[in-house]
Amino acid sequence: MMKMLGILLSIALILVLFTACADTTVDRSDTERPEQSSEISAETSDSPEVVTTPPTIESDVPTKETEESTDSQEPETAVTNKPDSPAISDIEAVDANLYNTKDNAVPLGQWVYYQAKNFTSDEYEPYYVRIIRISRDQAEIQAAIDNYSGYRDFSLTEEQARDIEYRLIEYEIYFSPDYAASDYGISIPTLNWNATPIETAGFRTDGGMSYIGVGGTDSLNINGSSYHPQPGDTVKEKGLFSVLKNYDESEYVFHIGWYDGEIVTEKARDLYLAVA
């Protein structure tokens, strides 16, 4: 009997110990989970954090701040094909009638009123001209001859080269905004520039020899035959002319004139422009 009782007590003690162990295991697992979670966080903290930001939706309606910033910005300058175009009011007062003699030639670089037959309107219409500069640089002149695509032969004979040389004239033509033009643009008027001595009727060498035809200018057509400016444009042109080597720019002027016979305004038929 006592033996049986001891066995039952032993079984009861074992059950008590087994239950206690089971409770301890559950509690330990519950406390270990957060520690495991913190270890994982520590291991992944070295990786870059990815932050997702919702896209910003810009409103089409400007706010007061954007309106003020827009107003403070300077407008962009438009690109134009009219470099150095003068204002009409700046040059209308320059009358060709004031410069119709050799002694009173248009100063170098000054715009002057002129006119020519406009075959679009079939009338004489005003335009404006000025001489920019004269070049005696033979390297520049030879380069201009090499780039010339026209029919003119600029070769000088050995005898001519002793007394004659070529010089370059650079000039501009300005067409007013109301100048009549066809759909393709303006046909540039031909300016018959002619260098002429101030003191004499023709060019003469130091020994008194004169040359017929010296002083005439040929356009280099630097813009090409397909170029047609529009009203309001300023056109730059270059030409070559021959002159005796012993003449300085202060000793001659350029003369241009009308040869069509009809003058519909009181503007001068002859116009002289200084080159120095």
C-alpha positions in Angstrom: 0.0 0.0 0.0 2.7 2.4 0.9 4.5 1.5 -2.3 1.5 2.2 -4.4 1.1 5.6 -2.7 4.7 6.5 -3.4 4.2 5.7 -7.1 1.2 8.0 -7.3 3.0 10.8 -5.6 5.9 10.4 -8.1 3.5 10.6 -11.0 1.8 13.7 -9.6 5.2 15.4 -9.1 6.2 14.6 -12.7 3.0 16.1 -14.1 3.6 19.3 -12.0 7.1 19.6 -13.3 6.0 19.0 -16.9 3.3 21.7 -16.7 5.8 24.2 -15.3 8.3 23.5 -18.1 5.6 24.0 -20.7 4.6 27.4 -19.3 8.2 28.5 -19.1 8.8 27.6 -22.8 5.8 29.6 -23.9 6.9 32.7 -22.0 10.4 32.5 -23.3 9.3 32.3 -26.9 7.1 35.3 -26.4 10.0 37.4 -25.0 12.5 36.2 -27.7 10.4 37.5 -30.6 11.0 41.3 -30.1 14.8 40.6 -29.6 14.9 38.7 -32.9 13.0 41.6 -34.6 15.5 44.2 -33.3 18.4 42.1 -34.6 16.8 42.0 -38.1 16.3 45.8 -38.0 20.0 46.3 -37.1 21.1 44.1 -40.0 19.0 45.9 -42.6 19.7 49.5 -41.3 22.8 49.7 -43.5 20.7 49.5 -46.7 19.5 52.9 -48.1 16.1 53.9 -46.9 13.6 54.1 -49.8 11.1 56.9 -49.3 8.1 57.0 -51.5 6.9 60.6 -52.1 3.5 61.2 -53.8 3.9 63.1 -57.1 3.2 66.8 -57.0 0.4 67.9 -59.3 1.0 71.4 -60.7 -1.9 73.6 -61.1 -2.5 75.5 -64.4 -3.7 78.4 -62.4 -0.7 80.7 -61.5 -0.4 81.7 -57.9 0.4 85.2 -56.8 4.1 84.2 -56.3 4.4 82.8 -59.8 2.8 85.8 -61.3 5.2 88.1 -59.6 8.2 86.0 -60.6 7.0 85.9 -64.2 6.6 89.7 -64.3 10.1 90.2 -62.9 11.7 88.2 -65.8 13.1 90.2 -68.7 11.6 89.3 -72.1 13.8 87.4 -74.5 15.4 89.4 -77.3 14.1 88.3 -80.7 16.6 87.2 -83.3 16.3 89.4 -86.4 17.9 89.6 -89.8 18.0 93.4 -89.6 21.4 94.2 -88.0 22.0 97.9 -87.3 18.8 98.9 -89.1 18.3 102.6 -88.5 15.1 104.2 -87.5 13.4 106.0 -90.4 13.1 109.1 -88.4 16.9 109.2 -87.8 17.7 109.4 -91.5 14.8 111.0 -93.3 16.3 114.5 -92.7 19.5 113.6 -94.6 18.6 114.9 -98.0 20.6 114.0 -101.1 20.2 117.5 -102.4 22.7 118.7 -99.7 25.4 116.4 -101.1 25.3 116.9 -104.9 28.8 118.4 -105.3 32.3 117.0 -104.9 33.1 119.7 -102.3 30.1 118.7 -100.1 30.1 114.9 -100.1 28.2 112.7 -97.7 30.5 112.0 -94.7 31.8 108.4 -94.4 29.4 106.2 -92.5 26.4 108.6 -92.7 23.0 107.4 -94.1 21.6 109.4 -97.0 18.3 109.3 -98.8 18.3 108.1 -102.4 15.8 106.5 -104.8 15.6 104.2 -107.7 13.0 102.7 -110.0 11.1 99.9 -108.2 9.8 97.5 -110.8 7.3 96.0 -108.4 5.4 99.2 -108.0 6.7 100.7 -111.3 7.5 103.9 -109.4 10.6 105.6 -108.0 10.9 104.7 -104.3 13.3 105.9 -101.7 15.9 103.8 -100.0 19.0 104.7 -98.0 22.7 104.1 -98.5 26.0 104.7 -96.7 29.6 103.7 -97.2 31.1 101.8 -94.3 34.8 101.7 -95.2 37.4 101.5 -98.0 40.1 98.9 -97.8 43.5 98.9 -99.5 44.6 95.6 -97.9 45.7 93.6 -100.9 45.4 90.3 -99.1 41.8 91.0 -98.2 41.2 92.2 -101.8 42.7 89.1 -103.3 40.6 86.9 -101.0 37.5 88.8 -102.3 38.5 88.2 -105.9 39.1 84.5 -105.2 35.6 84.2 -103.7 33.9 86.1 -106.5 31.6 84.0 -108.6 30.7 86.4 -111.3 31.9 86.9 -114.9 34.2 89.9 -114.3 37.9 89.3 -114.8 39.9 91.4 -112.4 43.3 90.6 -113.9 45.6 93.5 -114.5 48.3 93.5 -117.2 51.9 94.1 -116.2 51.8 97.6 -117.5 48.5 98.4 -115.7 49.8 97.0 -112.4 52.6 99.6 -112.4 50.1 102.4 -111.8 46.7 100.8 -111.0 45.5 98.8 -108.0 42.1 97.5 -106.8 40.5 98.7 -103.6 37.4 97.4 -101.8 34.3 99.4 -100.9 31.9 98.1 -98.3 28.5 99.8 -98.1 25.0 99.2 -96.9 21.5 99.7 -98.3 18.4 100.1 -96.1 14.9 99.6 -97.3 12.0 101.2 -95.4 9.3 99.0 -94.1 6.8 100.4 -96.7 9.1 99.7 -99.6 7.1 97.8 -102.3 8.2 94.1 -102.6 7.1 91.1 -104.5 6.2 87.8 -102.8 9.9 86.7 -102.9 11.3 90.0 -101.7 13.2 93.0 -103.1 15.4 93.0 -106.1 18.4 95.0 -104.9 18.9 98.2 -107.0 22.1 98.5 -108.9 24.3 101.3 -107.6 26.7 102.6 -110.2 29.4 103.6 -107.8 32.2 105.5 -109.6 35.3 106.8 -107.9 36.2 110.3 -109.2 39.0 112.7 -108.2 38.0 115.8 -106.4 40.4 118.2 -108.2 40.4 116.9 -111.7 38.1 115.3 -114.2 39.9 112.0 -114.3 42.6 110.0 -112.6 46.2 110.9 -113.7 49.6 109.5 -112.8 52.3 111.7 -111.3 53.7 111.9 -114.9 50.4 113.2 -116.2 49.2 110.0 -117.9 45.5 109.3 -117.5 43.6 106.1 -117.6 40.1 105.8 -119.1 37.7 103.6 -117.1 39.6 103.8 -113.8 37.2 104.2 -110.8 34.4 102.0 -111.9 33.0 99.6 -109.3 31.9 96.0 -109.7 29.6 94.4 -107.1 31.0 91.3 -105.5 27.5 90.0 -104.9 28.5 88.6 -101.5 24.8 87.7 -100.7 24.3 85.5 -103.7 21.9 85.9 -106.6 19.1 84.1 -104.8 19.1 86.5 -101.9 16.2 88.9 -101.8 15.8 91.2 -98.8 12.4 92.2 -97.3 11.1 95.7 -96.5 12.8 96.9 -93.4 16.0 95.0 -94.0 19.6 96.3 -94.1 21.7 94.8 -96.8 25.5 94.8 -96.6 27.4 94.8 -100.0 31.0 94.9 -101.2 32.5 95.9 -104.5 35.9 96.3 -106.1 37.0 99.4 -107.9 40.2 100.4 -109.6 42.2 103.5 -108.8 45.7 104.9 -109.4 48.2 103.9 -106.7 49.2 107.5 -106.0 45.7 108.6 -105.0 44.8 108.8 -101.3 41.2 108.5 -100.0 41.1 112.2 -99.3 41.6 112.9 -103.0 38.5 111.2 -104.5 34.9 110.7 -103.7 32.2 108.3 -105.0 29.5 109.4 -107.3 26.2 107.7 -108.1 23.4 109.1 -110.3 20.1 108.3 -112.0 20.1 107.3 -115.6 16.4 106.5 -116.0 15.5 110.0 -117.0 12.5 110.4 -114.7 12.6 112.1 -111.3 9.4 112.2 -109.4 10.7 114.0 -106.3 12.9 117.0 -105.7 15.8 114.7 -104.6 19.1 115.2 -106.4 20.0 113.4 -109.6 23.7 113.4 -108.5 25.0 112.2 -105.2 28.6 112.3 -103.9 29.9 110.3 -100.9 33.3 110.8 -99.2 35.5 107.9 -98.5 37.8 109.5 -95.8 
